[in-house]
Amino acid sequence: MPGAPRFVFLLGALAALPGVCADSAIVPLTVCEVVRDLPPYQDKPVAVLGRYSFRQNGRWLAEQACEDQPGSDPKLWLVEDPKDGPRPPSDFELDAIALERKWAEVRKRTSLAKFRFGTPDYDRWAVVYGRVETRKGDASKTAPADLVFRGDGVVVFLTQ
């Protein structure tokens, strides 16, 4: 039967397809992972997990410290660009297991601010899908890089 080996191969490939699709879920990076080694992420779209802070002077994702850099202030400044911000994939899905594991690690070394007034929306846990762009000059003193995102549709707020 000349067609049998091809049929078996095709059947095996179709059976493996669900495993391939499940692997397409995006594993978020923590702010520490991105800041620790910026060059591989430069100008690339990534999903980043951290404390989303919103203040009068802007928005950023941060952690209080990184495991390997105590006393550091890892931060990515959030820059909204509705026109040129990266579009998420059409099948945008976060890897839930990796997200939960990394979020637990981040919560061990970072806390949300407590405000006596206003709303808790000033500090929340979030994953933001965007493009990493290294900052230059004086701007790099505030944060080493920007995370350019398309709009609020690519900001996923997490609740405990």
N, C-alpha and C positions, 0 to 999 in steps of 0.2 A: 504494500500500500504506500505509494509515493507521497500522498497528502497527509498521512497520519502523524509524522514527526512535527510538521508545521502546526497541525491542529493542537497537539499536546502542548507545544511551545506557546501558542496563542492562548490556550486555556490557562496555562501557568502564569502568563503575563497578566491576564485579566484577574486571576485570583490574587496576584500581588498588588494590584492597583489600589485597593483600599488602604494598604499599608503605606504606599507612596503618598497618597492624598493626606493621610493623617500626619505625615512628616512635614507637610507644607505649612503647618501652623507656625507662627512666628514666635521665637523664643525672645522675650524681652531682655534687654541688657539693663543693668543698674547704672545709675549715674557714675558710681565708682569705676565700673568696668570701662565705661567710655572715656572718662577723664584720665584714667591710669595709662591708657594707650590710645591717644587721639588719631594718629596717622591712619590706621586701618579703617577708621570710620569716616574720615574726611570726605565730604561731598557724597556720602552714601546714606540712603534711607534706612533708619533703624527704629525700633520701638524701645523707648527708654522708660524705666520704672523709677519713681522717686517721690519725694515730697513736693507736691505742686504748691508753690507759694504765689499768692497774688497780693501785690501791694500797690500803692500809688505810683511808685517809680517803675513798675513793670511786673513781669511774671518769670518764674524760673522753676526748674526741677533741681532738687538738691538732696544731699544726705548730710548728716552732721559730721561724719567721719567715715573713713574707709578702714577696713580691717588691717590692711598693710601700711596705712599712712595715718596713724593717730594724730589728732589735732588738725587734720586737713579740713578744708571747707569745699568739698566737691560740688560744683554747681554748673548747670547748663542754662544759659539765658534763653528764654522762649521768644521767638520772633515769628509773628503770624504773617504769612504771605499767601493770601487766597489765590493769587494768580500762578506763582511759580513754586509754591510749596509742593512737596512730593505727594502724589496721589497714593493712597493705600492700594494694595492689590485688590482685585474684584472679589476674591475669596478671603478677605482679611479675617484671620482667626488667630488669636493668641494661644500659645501652648499653656493650657490651664495648670498642668502639673508643674512646669518650670516656673510659671508666674507665681504660684502659691509658695513654692520653695524659696524663690528669690525675695518675695515680699516679706516672708517671715524673717529672713536674714536682715533686710533693710530695717524692719521695725525694731530689731534688737539694738541697732546702733543709731537710730534716728527716731525722733518723736515729733508729733505735731505740736505746734504752738497752742497755748491756751490763752484765749482773749477774754478779758473782763467785759468787753462790750462788742457790739457788732455781731458778726456771723462766723461760724466755723469754716465758712467757705474760703477764708484767707489761707488756710493750710489744709490740704487734703492729699490723700494718696492717689496717684494717677500713673497711667501709662500714656505717653505721647508718641505718636508716630511722626517722625520728621527727618530732616537732613542735617547732619552735623557739619558745621562750618567753624573752623578755628578763628578766634578773634585775634586782632593785631593791636599793637600799641597799648594805650592806656585802658582800652576796653577789656583787655585780657586780665587786668587786675581785679575786675569784678567777677569774671568767669572766663575760663580758658576757651570756651566755645559757645556758639549759638546752636540751638536746635530749631531749625526753620520748619514750621508746620503750616499746613494748609488752612486750618480753621478748627473751630470747636468740635467738628465731626470726627477728628482724629485724636481727641483727648478722651480717654476712658477713665472715669473716676471709679475708684475701688472703695468698697465699704467692708468693715469687719463684721 
